[in-house]
Amino acid sequence: MNAATGLCEGCWRTLEEIAAWSRLSDDEKRAVLARVAARRSER
């Protein structure tokens, strides 16, 4: 985890997203992955 951004340096998800992943629906997972893609393109 990057202390400055709060994101995993490998998958670019937050701790909350990582913790919830197994409980998310497929649509919710796609939404997380869309946010990850946006985060990567911003940096």
mmJSON file of the N, C-alpha and C atoms, coordinates in Angstrom:
{"data_MODEL":{"atom_site":{
"group_PDB":["ATOM","ATOM","ATOM","ATOM","ATOM","ATOM","ATOM","ATOM","ATOM","ATOM","ATOM","ATOM","ATOM","ATOM","ATOM","ATOM","ATOM","ATOM","ATOM","ATOM","ATOM","ATOM","ATOM","ATOM","ATOM","ATOM","ATOM","ATOM","ATOM","ATOM","ATOM","ATOM","ATOM","ATOM","ATOM","ATOM","ATOM","ATOM","ATOM","ATOM","ATOM","ATOM","ATOM","ATOM","ATOM","ATOM","ATOM","ATOM","ATOM","ATOM","ATOM","ATOM","ATOM","ATOM","ATOM","ATOM","ATOM","ATOM","ATOM","ATOM","ATOM","ATOM","ATOM","ATOM","ATOM","ATOM","ATOM","ATOM","ATOM","ATOM","ATOM","ATOM","ATOM","ATOM","ATOM","ATOM","ATOM","ATOM","ATOM","ATOM","ATOM","ATOM","ATOM","ATOM","ATOM","ATOM","ATOM","ATOM","ATOM","ATOM","ATOM","ATOM","ATOM","ATOM","ATOM","ATOM","ATOM","ATOM","ATOM","ATOM","ATOM","ATOM","ATOM","ATOM","ATOM","ATOM","ATOM","ATOM","ATOM","ATOM","ATOM","ATOM","ATOM","ATOM","ATOM","ATOM","ATOM","ATOM","ATOM","ATOM","ATOM","ATOM","ATOM","ATOM","ATOM","ATOM","ATOM","ATOM","ATOM"],
"id":[1,2,3,4,5,6,7,8,9,10,11,12,13,14,15,16,17,18,19,20,21,22,23,24,25,26,27,28,29,30,31,32,33,34,35,36,37,38,39,40,41,42,43,44,45,46,47,48,49,50,51,52,53,54,55,56,57,58,59,60,61,62,63,64,65,66,67,68,69,70,71,72,73,74,75,76,77,78,79,80,81,82,83,84,85,86,87,88,89,90,91,92,93,94,95,96,97,98,99,100,101,102,103,104,105,106,107,108,109,110,111,112,113,114,115,116,117,118,119,120,121,122,123,124,125,126,127,128,129],
"type_symbol":["N","C","C","N","C","C","N","C","C","N","C","C","N","C","C","N","C","C","N","C","C","N","C","C","N","C","C","N","C","C","N","C","C","N","C","C","N","C","C","N","C","C","N","C","C","N","C","C","N","C","C","N","C","C","N","C","C","N","C","C","N","C","C","N","C","C","N","C","C","N","C","C","N","C","C","N","C","C","N","C","C","N","C","C","N","C","C","N","C","C","N","C","C","N","C","C","N","C","C","N","C","C","N","C","C","N","C","C","N","C","C","N","C","C","N","C","C","N","C","C","N","C","C","N","C","C","N","C","C"],
"label_atom_id":["N","CA","C","N","CA","C","N","CA","C","N","CA","C","N","CA","C","N","CA","C","N","CA","C","N","CA","C","N","CA","C","N","CA","C","N","CA","C","N","CA","C","N","CA","C","N","CA","C","N","CA","C","N","CA","C","N","CA","C","N","CA","C","N","CA","C","N","CA","C","N","CA","C","N","CA","C","N","CA","C","N","CA","C","N","CA","C","N","CA","C","N","CA","C","N","CA","C","N","CA","C","N","CA","C","N","CA","C","N","CA","C","N","CA","C","N","CA","C","N","CA","C","N","CA","C","N","CA","C","N","CA","C","N","CA","C","N","CA","C","N","CA","C","N","CA","C","N","CA","C"],
"label_alt_id":[null,null,null,null,null,null,null,null,null,null,null,null,null,null,null,null,null,null,null,null,null,null,null,null,null,null,null,null,null,null,null,null,null,null,null,null,null,null,null,null,null,null,null,null,null,null,null,null,null,null,null,null,null,null,null,null,null,null,null,null,null,null,null,null,null,null,null,null,null,null,null,null,null,null,null,null,null,null,null,null,null,null,null,null,null,null,null,null,null,null,null,null,null,null,null,null,null,null,null,null,null,null,null,null,null,null,null,null,null,null,null,null,null,null,null,null,null,null,null,null,null,null,null,null,null,null,null,null,null],
"label_comp_id":["MET","MET","MET","ASN","ASN","ASN","ALA","ALA","ALA","ALA","ALA","ALA","THR","THR","THR","GLY","GLY","GLY","LEU","LEU","LEU","CYS","CYS","CYS","GLU","GLU","GLU","GLY","GLY","GLY","CYS","CYS","CYS","TRP","TRP","TRP","ARG","ARG","ARG","THR","THR","THR","LEU","LEU","LEU","GLU","GLU","GLU","GLU","GLU","GLU","ILE","ILE","ILE","ALA","ALA","ALA","ALA","ALA","ALA","TRP","TRP","TRP","SER","SER","SER","ARG","ARG","ARG","LEU","LEU","LEU","SER","SER","SER","ASP","ASP","ASP","ASP","ASP","ASP","GLU","GLU","GLU","LYS","LYS","LYS","ARG","ARG","ARG","ALA","ALA","ALA","VAL","VAL","VAL","LEU","LEU","LEU","ALA","ALA","ALA","ARG","ARG","ARG","VAL","VAL","VAL","ALA","ALA","ALA","ALA","ALA","ALA","ARG","ARG","ARG","ARG","ARG","ARG","SER","SER","SER","GLU","GLU","GLU","ARG","ARG","ARG"],
"label_asym_id":["A","A","A","A","A","A","A","A","A","A","A","A","A","A","A","A","A","A","A","A","A","A","A","A","A","A","A","A","A","A","A","A","A","A","A","A","A","A","A","A","A","A","A","A","A","A","A","A","A","A","A","A","A","A","A","A","A","A","A","A","A","A","A","A","A","A","A","A","A","A","A","A","A","A","A","A","A","A","A","A","A","A","A","A","A","A","A","A","A","A","A","A","A","A","A","A","A","A","A","A","A","A","A","A","A","A","A","A","A","A","A","A","A","A","A","A","A","A","A","A","A","A","A","A","A","A","A","A","A"],
"label_entity_id":["1","1","1","1","1","1","1","1","1","1","1","1","1","1","1","1","1","1","1","1","1","1","1","1","1","1","1","1","1","1","1","1","1","1","1","1","1","1","1","1","1","1","1","1","1","1","1","1","1","1","1","1","1","1","1","1","1","1","1","1","1","1","1","1","1","1","1","1","1","1","1","1","1","1","1","1","1","1","1","1","1","1","1","1","1","1","1","1","1","1","1","1","1","1","1","1","1","1","1","1","1","1","1","1","1","1","1","1","1","1","1","1","1","1","1","1","1","1","1","1","1","1","1","1","1","1","1","1","1"],
"label_seq_id":[1,1,1,2,2,2,3,3,3,4,4,4,5,5,5,6,6,6,7,7,7,8,8,8,9,9,9,10,10,10,11,11,11,12,12,12,13,13,13,14,14,14,15,15,15,16,16,16,17,17,17,18,18,18,19,19,19,20,20,20,21,21,21,22,22,22,23,23,23,24,24,24,25,25,25,26,26,26,27,27,27,28,28,28,29,29,29,30,30,30,31,31,31,32,32,32,33,33,33,34,34,34,35,35,35,36,36,36,37,37,37,38,38,38,39,39,39,40,40,40,41,41,41,42,42,42,43,43,43],
"pdbx_PDB_ins_code":[null,null,null,null,null,null,null,null,null,null,null,null,null,null,null,null,null,null,null,null,null,null,null,null,null,null,null,null,null,null,null,null,null,null,null,null,null,null,null,null,null,null,null,null,null,null,null,null,null,null,null,null,null,null,null,null,null,null,null,null,null,null,null,null,null,null,null,null,null,null,null,null,null,null,null,null,null,null,null,null,null,null,null,null,null,null,null,null,null,null,null,null,null,null,null,null,null,null,null,null,null,null,null,null,null,null,null,null,null,null,null,null,null,null,null,null,null,null,null,null,null,null,null,null,null,null,null,null,null],
"Cartn_x":[0.843,0.0,0.886,0.517,1.225,0.609,1.422,0.914,0.386,0.979,0.568,-0.766,-0.994,-2.22,-3.306,-2.923,-3.888,-4.263,-3.467,-3.759,-2.709,-3.151,-2.217,-1.35,-0.045,0.857,0.786,0.189,0.072,-1.228,-2.344,-3.656,-4.396,-3.859,-4.419,-5.778,-6.132,-7.386,-7.116,-8.173,-8.085,-8.236,-7.9,-8.104,-9.571,-10.449,-11.883,-12.328,-11.825,-12.183,-11.644,-10.438,-9.837,-10.631,-10.97,-11.689,-13.079,-13.736,-15.106,-15.181,-14.087,-14.08,-14.889,-14.711,-15.382,-16.891,-17.363,-18.798,-19.472,-18.683,-19.245,-19.898,-20.929,-21.546,-20.631,-20.922,-20.122,-20.164,-21.323,-21.436,-20.604,-20.624,-19.835,-18.339,-17.939,-16.529,-16.123,-16.991,-16.69,-16.542,-17.345,-17.249,-15.907,-15.476,-14.176,-13.074,-13.155,-12.125,-12.111,-13.263,-13.322,-12.631,-12.844,-12.16,-10.654,-10.242,-8.814,-8.226,-8.911,-8.417,-8.291,-9.254,-9.196,-8.022,-7.786,-6.663,-5.343,-5.213,-3.961,-3.739,-4.789,-4.619,-4.328,-4.726,-4.452,-3.006,-2.311,-0.925,0.077],
"Cartn_y":[-1.178,0.0,1.239,2.173,3.44,4.358,4.791,5.612,6.961,7.495,8.815,8.769,7.703,7.627,6.77,5.842,4.904,3.791,3.612,2.6,1.494,0.286,-0.823,-0.51,-0.677,-0.375,-1.423,-2.57,-3.612,-3.555,-3.381,-3.452,-2.121,-1.102,0.256,0.36,-0.619,-0.544,-0.017,0.514,0.941,-0.283,-0.113,-1.211,-1.606,-0.623,-0.907,-1.731,-1.385,-2.135,-3.561,-3.71,-5.044,-5.895,-5.31,-6.049,-6.465,-5.643,-5.919,-6.799,-6.995,-7.629,-8.931,-9.808,-11.12,-11.013,-9.911,-9.722,-8.91,-8.34,-7.481,-8.29,-7.711,-8.327,-8.096,-8.766,-8.578,-7.125,-6.499,-5.091,-4.187,-4.466,-3.673,-3.865,-5.085,-5.345,-4.591,-4.567,-3.81,-2.324,-1.811,-0.403,-0.126,-1.027,-0.874,-0.881,-1.811,-1.899,-0.663,-0.067,1.182,2.306,2.354,3.36,3.126,1.866,1.536,2.046,1.807,2.264,3.784,4.466,5.929,6.395,5.725,6.096,5.939,4.83,4.579,5.631,6.019,6.991,8.385,8.671,9.968,10.115,9.032,9.09,8.851],
"Cartn_z":[0.0,0.0,0.0,-0.828,-0.878,0.175,1.114,2.219,1.74,0.698,0.21,-0.527,-1.299,-2.107,-1.487,-0.601,-0.031,-0.985,-2.033,-3.047,-3.011,-3.343,-3.507,-4.722,-4.588,-5.693,-6.798,-6.526,-7.541,-8.319,-7.607,-8.262,-8.318,-7.632,-7.64,-6.961,-6.116,-5.373,-3.965,-3.336,-1.948,-1.046,0.231,1.186,1.253,1.211,1.262,0.051,-1.112,-2.325,-2.263,-1.771,-1.656,-0.665,0.477,1.515,1.051,0.263,-0.161,-1.406,-2.085,-3.406,-3.458,-2.515,-2.569,-2.388,-1.849,-1.633,-2.742,-3.636,-4.671,-5.782,-6.365,-7.539,-8.744,-9.832,-11.04,-11.508,-11.433,-11.834,-10.932,-9.633,-8.701,-8.944,-9.257,-9.579,-10.837,-11.833,-13.051,-12.743,-11.83,-11.444,-10.753,-9.89,-9.234,-10.289,-11.223,-12.253,-13.145,-13.367,-14.136,-13.356,-12.046,-11.225,-11.237,-11.19,-11.25,-12.565,-13.665,-14.975,-14.999,-14.409,-14.362,-13.509,-12.397,-11.524,-12.253,-12.967,-13.699,-14.78,-15.473,-16.555,-16.021,-14.779,-14.162,-13.738,-13.568,-13.071,-14.149],
"occupancy":[1.0,1.0,1.0,1.0,1.0,1.0,1.0,1.0,1.0,1.0,1.0,1.0,1.0,1.0,1.0,1.0,1.0,1.0,1.0,1.0,1.0,1.0,1.0,1.0,1.0,1.0,1.0,1.0,1.0,1.0,1.0,1.0,1.0,1.0,1.0,1.0,1.0,1.0,1.0,1.0,1.0,1.0,1.0,1.0,1.0,1.0,1.0,1.0,1.0,1.0,1.0,1.0,1.0,1.0,1.0,1.0,1.0,1.0,1.0,1.0,1.0,1.0,1.0,1.0,1.0,1.0,1.0,1.0,1.0,1.0,1.0,1.0,1.0,1.0,1.0,1.0,1.0,1.0,1.0,1.0,1.0,1.0,1.0,1.0,1.0,1.0,1.0,1.0,1.0,1.0,1.0,1.0,1.0,1.0,1.0,1.0,1.0,1.0,1.0,1.0,1.0,1.0,1.0,1.0,1.0,1.0,1.0,1.0,1.0,1.0,1.0,1.0,1.0,1.0,1.0,1.0,1.0,1.0,1.0,1.0,1.0,1.0,1.0,1.0,1.0,1.0,1.0,1.0,1.0],
"B_iso_or_equiv":[0.0,0.0,0.0,0.0,0.0,0.0,0.0,0.0,0.0,0.0,0.0,0.0,0.0,0.0,0.0,0.0,0.0,0.0,0.0,0.0,0.0,0.0,0.0,0.0,0.0,0.0,0.0,0.0,0.0,0.0,0.0,0.0,0.0,0.0,0.0,0.0,0.0,0.0,0.0,0.0,0.0,0.0,0.0,0.0,0.0,0.0,0.0,0.0,0.0,0.0,0.0,0.0,0.0,0.0,0.0,0.0,0.0,0.0,0.0,0.0,0.0,0.0,0.0,0.0,0.0,0.0,0.0,0.0,0.0,0.0,0.0,0.0,0.0,0.0,0.0,0.0,0.0,0.0,0.0,0.0,0.0,0.0,0.0,0.0,0.0,0.0,0.0,0.0,0.0,0.0,0.0,0.0,0.0,0.0,0.0,0.0,0.0,0.0,0.0,0.0,0.0,0.0,0.0,0.0,0.0,0.0,0.0,0.0,0.0,0.0,0.0,0.0,0.0,0.0,0.0,0.0,0.0,0.0,0.0,0.0,0.0,0.0,0.0,0.0,0.0,0.0,0.0,0.0,0.0],
"pdbx_formal_charge":[null,null,null,null,null,null,null,null,null,null,null,null,null,null,null,null,null,null,null,null,null,null,null,null,null,null,null,null,null,null,null,null,null,null,null,null,null,null,null,null,null,null,null,null,null,null,null,null,null,null,null,null,null,null,null,null,null,null,null,null,null,null,null,null,null,null,null,null,null,null,null,null,null,null,null,null,null,null,null,null,null,null,null,null,null,null,null,null,null,null,null,null,null,null,null,null,null,null,null,null,null,null,null,null,null,null,null,null,null,null,null,null,null,null,null,null,null,null,null,null,null,null,null,null,null,null,null,null,null],
"auth_seq_id":[1,1,1,2,2,2,3,3,3,4,4,4,5,5,5,6,6,6,7,7,7,8,8,8,9,9,9,10,10,10,11,11,11,12,12,12,13,13,13,14,14,14,15,15,15,16,16,16,17,17,17,18,18,18,19,19,19,20,20,20,21,21,21,22,22,22,23,23,23,24,24,24,25,25,25,26,26,26,27,27,27,28,28,28,29,29,29,30,30,30,31,31,31,32,32,32,33,33,33,34,34,34,35,35,35,36,36,36,37,37,37,38,38,38,39,39,39,40,40,40,41,41,41,42,42,42,43,43,43],
"auth_comp_id":["MET","MET","MET","ASN","ASN","ASN","ALA","ALA","ALA","ALA","ALA","ALA","THR","THR","THR","GLY","GLY","GLY","LEU","LEU","LEU","CYS","CYS","CYS","GLU","GLU","GLU","GLY","GLY","GLY","CYS","CYS","CYS","TRP","TRP","TRP","ARG","ARG","ARG","THR","THR","THR","LEU","LEU","LEU","GLU","GLU","GLU","GLU","GLU","GLU","ILE","ILE","ILE","ALA","ALA","ALA","ALA","ALA","ALA","TRP","TRP","TRP","SER","SER","SER","ARG","ARG","ARG","LEU","LEU","LEU","SER","SER","SER","ASP","ASP","ASP","ASP","ASP","ASP","GLU","GLU","GLU","LYS","LYS","LYS","ARG","ARG","ARG","ALA","ALA","ALA","VAL","VAL","VAL","LEU","LEU","LEU","ALA","ALA","ALA","ARG","ARG","ARG","VAL","VAL","VAL","ALA","ALA","ALA","ALA","ALA","ALA","ARG","ARG","ARG","ARG","ARG","ARG","SER","SER","SER","GLU","GLU","GLU","ARG","ARG","ARG"],
"auth_asym_id":["A","A","A","A","A","A","A","A","A","A","A","A","A","A","A","A","A","A","A","A","A","A","A","A","A","A","A","A","A","A","A","A","A","A","A","A","A","A","A","A","A","A","A","A","A","A","A","A","A","A","A","A","A","A","A","A","A","A","A","A","A","A","A","A","A","A","A","A","A","A","A","A","A","A","A","A","A","A","A","A","A","A","A","A","A","A","A","A","A","A","A","A","A","A","A","A","A","A","A","A","A","A","A","A","A","A","A","A","A","A","A","A","A","A","A","A","A","A","A","A","A","A","A","A","A","A","A","A","A"],
"auth_atom_id":["N","CA","C","N","CA","C","N","CA","C","N","CA","C","N","CA","C","N","CA","C","N","CA","C","N","CA","C","N","CA","C","N","CA","C","N","CA","C","N","CA","C","N","CA","C","N","CA","C","N","CA","C","N","CA","C","N","CA","C","N","CA","C","N","CA","C","N","CA","C","N","CA","C","N","CA","C","N","CA","C","N","CA","C","N","CA","C","N","CA","C","N","CA","C","N","CA","C","N","CA","C","N","CA","C","N","CA","C","N","CA","C","N","CA","C","N","CA","C","N","CA","C","N","CA","C","N","CA","C","N","CA","C","N","CA","C","N","CA","C","N","CA","C","N","CA","C","N","CA","C"],
"pdbx_PDB_model_num":[1,1,1,1,1,1,1,1,1,1,1,1,1,1,1,1,1,1,1,1,1,1,1,1,1,1,1,1,1,1,1,1,1,1,1,1,1,1,1,1,1,1,1,1,1,1,1,1,1,1,1,1,1,1,1,1,1,1,1,1,1,1,1,1,1,1,1,1,1,1,1,1,1,1,1,1,1,1,1,1,1,1,1,1,1,1,1,1,1,1,1,1,1,1,1,1,1,1,1,1,1,1,1,1,1,1,1,1,1,1,1,1,1,1,1,1,1,1,1,1,1,1,1,1,1,1,1,1,1]
}}}
